[in-house]
Amino acid sequence: MAAKFQTRSVSLPTRSHPTTIKIHEELTRLRASDPSSASSSSAICNSLSTLRDVYDSLDELLAMASTREALSRCRCVAEEELFLNGSVKLMDTCEIAKDVIARLRESVAALQSAIRRRRKGDSSLESSVSDYIRLRGKTRKDARKLIAQLKQQMGNHNLKLRAADHDDDELFGEVVRVLREVYAASSCVLQALLSFVMTPVCGRAKQSKWGIASKLMRRHKVAAVGCEVNEIQAADVALVGDDPKKEFGNKELESVECCFKEIEGGVEGVFRRLIKSRASLLNILSQ
């Protein structure tokens, strides 16, 4: 499960720069949307979009002469590593998440191709469904491990950043607080994305078709009462359907492929901004 985005209320200095205030407003907007509870691709994409806005504002902050001057006073090697190591883990997570989403999207595309071939008498559809389910199971395990690592490493990182929060240098301390909040928000959004990927695999290739269908439909009914069925779950239900009047899962597969494509683009946008902010920090700290 994704970590809940719970960051303490930050009391800004009385003369905080408008860019700093804007970052905190964007983080408040992200916090209000509670990315940890996001269960649909649209909610994930909205969180990624807001996070991109946060990094755009952070880029403005890092470009300011006053910020660069404040950070240039950081001459402790340990503190420099703190500023840079947080972004490294987030960049690594983005890369892995992009790869996971891309593989799922490609598997869905292969399923759609198998459906088209089925109309011509090809019998490879069952194998393609099994491959997709196996991939879902593998990515679920990978995502669970990555969430645990992200929680641990980002937790340790933010504790150290709090220790680096200098009360004797107001501007330096303010920038540290902003970085801490941005890193925490990024971690939360990425954990929510990975939790979405961890949507339980509803069927197993080794089960009979009717066994899978029965299990899926029970979950579908429960979800209809009090929970939202996301695109991945809807595709699962469609893949085991046996209604001859309905095209085999085409609509649902198109929907889940589209959601994977949108999420992939959102993660790419965050990844590029992470690279840019890290480059800015490296440039400042190397002077």
C-alpha positions as CSV (number, residue, x, y, z in Angstrom):
1,M,0.0,0.0,0.0
2,A,1.2,3.5,-0.8
3,A,2.4,5.7,2.0
4,K,-0.1,8.4,3.0
5,F,1.1,11.9,2.0
6,Q,1.3,13.3,5.5
7,T,3.8,16.2,5.7
8,R,3.7,18.6,8.6
9,S,2.4,22.1,8.1
10,V,5.3,24.4,7.3
11,S,5.5,27.9,8.8
12,L,7.1,29.9,6.1
13,P,9.4,32.8,6.9
14,T,7.6,36.2,6.8
15,R,9.5,37.2,3.7
16,S,9.2,33.9,1.7
17,H,9.7,34.3,-2.0
18,P,6.5,34.0,-4.1
19,T,8.0,30.9,-5.8
20,T,8.4,29.2,-2.5
21,I,4.8,30.0,-1.6
22,K,3.6,28.7,-5.0
23,I,5.5,25.4,-4.4
24,H,3.8,25.0,-1.0
25,E,0.4,25.8,-2.5
26,E,0.9,23.1,-5.2
27,L,2.0,20.6,-2.6
28,T,-1.1,21.5,-0.6
29,R,-3.2,20.8,-3.7
30,L,-1.5,17.5,-4.1
31,R,-2.0,16.6,-0.5
32,A,-5.7,17.4,-0.7
33,S,-6.1,15.0,-3.6
34,D,-4.6,12.2,-1.4
35,P,-2.5,10.4,-4.0
36,S,-2.1,7.4,-1.6
37,S,-5.8,6.6,-2.1
38,A,-5.7,6.9,-5.9
39,S,-7.3,3.8,-7.4
40,S,-7.8,4.9,-11.1
41,S,-5.5,5.9,-13.9
42,S,-7.1,9.3,-14.0
43,A,-6.3,10.0,-10.4
44,I,-2.7,8.7,-10.9
45,C,-2.3,11.0,-14.0
46,N,-3.7,14.0,-12.1
47,S,-1.2,13.4,-9.3
48,L,1.7,13.1,-11.8
49,S,0.5,16.3,-13.5
50,T,0.5,18.2,-10.2
51,L,3.9,16.8,-9.4
52,R,5.3,18.1,-12.7
53,D,4.0,21.6,-11.8
54,V,5.8,21.3,-8.5
55,Y,9.1,20.5,-10.2
56,D,8.6,23.4,-12.7
57,S,8.2,25.7,-9.7
58,L,11.2,24.1,-8.0
59,D,13.2,24.8,-11.1
60,E,12.3,28.5,-10.9
61,L,13.4,28.5,-7.2
62,L,16.7,26.9,-8.0
63,A,17.4,29.4,-10.8
64,M,17.0,32.3,-8.4
65,A,20.3,34.1,-7.5
66,S,19.3,34.2,-3.8
67,T,18.7,30.4,-3.7
68,R,21.9,29.7,-5.5
69,E,23.8,31.9,-3.0
70,A,22.1,30.2,-0.1
71,L,22.9,26.7,-1.3
72,S,26.5,27.7,-2.2
73,R,27.0,28.2,1.5
74,C,26.5,24.5,1.9
75,R,30.1,23.3,2.2
76,C,29.5,20.1,4.2
77,V,30.0,17.0,2.0
78,A,27.3,15.1,3.9
79,E,24.7,17.8,3.2
80,E,25.6,17.9,-0.5
81,E,25.1,14.2,-0.7
82,L,21.7,14.6,1.1
83,F,20.5,17.0,-1.6
84,L,21.5,14.8,-4.4
85,N,20.9,11.2,-3.1
86,G,17.1,11.8,-2.7
87,S,16.7,12.7,-6.4
88,V,18.8,9.6,-7.4
89,K,16.4,7.2,-5.7
90,L,13.4,8.9,-7.2
91,M,15.0,8.8,-10.7
92,D,15.7,5.1,-10.3
93,T,12.1,4.5,-9.3
94,C,10.8,6.5,-12.2
95,E,12.9,4.5,-14.6
96,I,11.8,1.1,-13.2
97,A,8.1,2.3,-13.2
98,K,8.4,3.4,-16.8
99,D,9.8,0.0,-17.7
100,V,7.1,-1.9,-15.8
101,I,4.3,0.2,-17.4
102,A,5.8,-0.2,-20.9
103,R,6.0,-4.0,-20.5
104,L,2.4,-4.1,-19.4
105,R,1.3,-1.9,-22.3
106,E,3.2,-4.1,-24.8
107,S,1.6,-7.2,-23.3
108,V,-1.9,-5.7,-23.7
109,A,-1.0,-4.8,-27.4
110,A,0.0,-8.4,-27.9
111,L,-3.4,-9.5,-26.5
112,Q,-5.2,-7.3,-28.9
113,S,-3.2,-8.7,-31.8
114,A,-4.1,-12.2,-30.6
115,I,-7.8,-11.2,-30.5
116,R,-7.6,-10.0,-34.1
117,R,-5.9,-13.3,-35.2
118,R,-8.6,-15.3,-33.4
119,R,-11.1,-14.0,-35.9
120,K,-9.1,-15.8,-38.5
121,G,-9.0,-19.0,-36.7
122,D,-5.7,-18.5,-34.7
123,S,-5.7,-20.4,-31.4
124,S,-2.9,-18.4,-29.6
125,L,-5.3,-16.2,-27.6
126,E,-5.2,-18.5,-24.5
127,S,-1.4,-18.4,-24.4
128,S,-1.4,-14.6,-24.7
129,V,-3.9,-14.3,-21.8
130,S,-1.7,-16.6,-19.7
131,D,1.4,-14.5,-20.6
132,Y,-0.4,-11.3,-19.6
133,I,-1.5,-12.8,-16.2
134,R,2.0,-14.1,-15.5
135,L,3.5,-10.6,-16.3
136,R,0.9,-9.0,-14.0
137,G,1.9,-11.4,-11.2
138,K,5.6,-10.6,-11.7
139,T,5.2,-6.8,-11.8
140,R,3.0,-7.0,-8.7
141,K,5.9,-8.6,-6.8
142,D,8.4,-6.2,-8.2
143,A,6.2,-3.2,-7.3
144,R,5.8,-4.4,-3.7
145,K,9.6,-4.7,-3.3
146,L,10.1,-1.2,-4.8
147,I,7.5,0.4,-2.5
148,A,9.3,-1.1,0.5
149,Q,12.7,0.2,-0.6
150,L,11.3,3.6,-1.5
151,K,9.6,4.0,1.9
152,Q,12.8,3.0,3.8
153,Q,15.3,5.0,1.7
154,M,13.1,8.2,1.5
155,G,12.3,7.9,5.2
156,N,15.9,7.9,6.1
157,H,16.7,10.6,3.7
158,N,14.0,13.0,5.0
159,L,15.1,12.4,8.6
160,K,18.6,13.5,7.6
161,L,17.3,16.5,5.8
162,R,15.4,17.6,8.9
163,A,18.8,17.4,10.7
164,A,20.3,19.6,8.0
165,D,17.6,22.2,8.5
166,H,19.7,25.2,9.7
167,D,17.8,27.5,12.0
168,D,20.7,30.0,11.8
169,D,20.4,30.5,8.1
170,E,16.7,31.3,7.2
171,L,16.9,31.0,3.5
172,F,19.1,27.9,3.5
173,G,16.7,26.3,6.0
174,E,13.7,27.3,3.8
175,V,15.2,25.7,0.7
176,V,15.9,22.5,2.7
177,R,12.3,22.4,3.9
178,V,11.1,22.8,0.3
179,L,13.3,20.0,-1.0
180,R,12.2,17.7,1.9
181,E,8.5,18.4,1.0
182,V,9.0,17.9,-2.7
183,Y,10.9,14.6,-2.2
184,A,8.2,13.4,0.2
185,A,5.5,14.2,-2.3
186,S,7.4,12.5,-5.1
187,S,7.8,9.4,-3.1
188,C,4.1,9.3,-2.2
189,V,3.0,9.7,-5.9
190,L,5.3,7.0,-7.1
191,Q,4.2,4.7,-4.4
192,A,0.6,5.3,-5.4
193,L,1.5,4.5,-9.0
194,L,3.2,1.3,-8.0
195,S,0.2,0.4,-5.8
196,F,-2.0,0.8,-8.9
197,V,0.3,-1.6,-10.8
198,M,-0.1,-4.0,-7.8
199,T,-3.9,-4.3,-8.5
200,P,-4.5,-8.0,-7.5
201,V,-4.3,-10.4,-10.3
202,C,-7.8,-11.7,-10.6
203,G,-7.2,-14.8,-12.6
204,R,-4.6,-17.5,-12.9
205,A,-3.7,-19.4,-16.1
206,K,-3.8,-22.7,-14.2
207,Q,-7.4,-22.2,-13.1
208,S,-10.3,-23.3,-15.3
209,K,-12.0,-20.6,-17.3
210,W,-15.2,-20.8,-15.3
211,G,-13.3,-20.8,-12.0
212,I,-11.6,-17.6,-13.0
213,A,-14.9,-16.1,-14.2
214,S,-16.7,-17.0,-11.0
215,K,-13.9,-15.4,-8.9
216,L,-13.8,-12.3,-11.0
217,M,-17.5,-11.7,-11.0
218,R,-17.7,-12.0,-7.2
219,R,-15.0,-9.3,-7.0
220,H,-16.8,-7.3,-9.6
221,K,-20.0,-7.4,-7.6
222,V,-18.3,-6.4,-4.4
223,A,-16.6,-3.5,-6.2
224,A,-19.9,-2.4,-7.7
225,V,-21.3,-2.0,-4.2
226,G,-18.6,0.1,-2.5
227,C,-15.4,0.3,-4.5
228,E,-14.3,1.6,-7.8
229,V,-13.2,-1.0,-10.4
230,N,-10.1,0.4,-12.1
231,E,-9.2,-0.2,-15.7
232,I,-6.9,-3.2,-14.9
233,Q,-9.7,-5.0,-13.0
234,A,-12.2,-4.3,-15.8
235,A,-9.9,-5.8,-18.3
236,D,-9.5,-8.9,-16.1
237,V,-13.3,-9.4,-16.0
238,A,-13.6,-8.9,-19.8
239,L,-10.8,-11.4,-20.6
240,V,-12.7,-14.3,-19.0
241,G,-16.1,-13.3,-20.3
242,D,-17.9,-15.9,-22.4
243,D,-20.6,-13.8,-24.0
244,P,-20.7,-14.6,-27.8
245,K,-22.4,-11.4,-28.5
246,K,-19.6,-9.3,-27.1
247,E,-16.2,-8.7,-28.7
248,F,-13.7,-10.5,-26.4
249,G,-12.4,-7.8,-24.1
250,N,-11.6,-5.3,-26.9
251,K,-13.1,-2.2,-25.3
252,E,-11.6,-2.9,-21.9
253,L,-8.2,-3.7,-23.4
254,E,-8.2,-0.5,-25.4
255,S,-9.0,1.4,-22.2
256,V,-6.2,-0.3,-20.1
257,E,-3.7,0.2,-23.0
258,C,-4.7,3.9,-23.1
259,C,-4.3,4.3,-19.3
260,F,-0.9,2.7,-19.4
261,K,0.2,5.0,-22.2
262,E,-1.0,8.1,-20.3
263,I,0.7,7.0,-17.1
264,E,3.9,6.2,-19.0
265,G,3.9,9.7,-20.4
266,G,3.2,11.2,-16.9
267,V,6.1,9.3,-15.4
268,E,8.4,10.4,-18.2
269,G,7.5,14.0,-17.5
270,V,8.4,13.7,-13.8
271,F,11.6,11.8,-14.7
272,R,12.8,14.6,-17.0
273,R,12.1,17.3,-14.4
274,L,14.0,15.2,-11.8
275,I,17.0,15.2,-14.1
276,K,16.7,18.9,-14.6
277,S,16.5,19.7,-10.8
278,R,19.4,17.4,-10.0
279,A,21.5,19.1,-12.7
280,S,20.7,22.5,-11.2
281,L,21.6,21.3,-7.7
282,L,24.9,19.8,-9.0
283,N,25.7,23.0,-10.8
284,I,25.1,25.1,-7.7
285,L,27.0,22.8,-5.3
286,S,30.0,22.5,-7.6
287,Q,30.6,26.2,-7.7
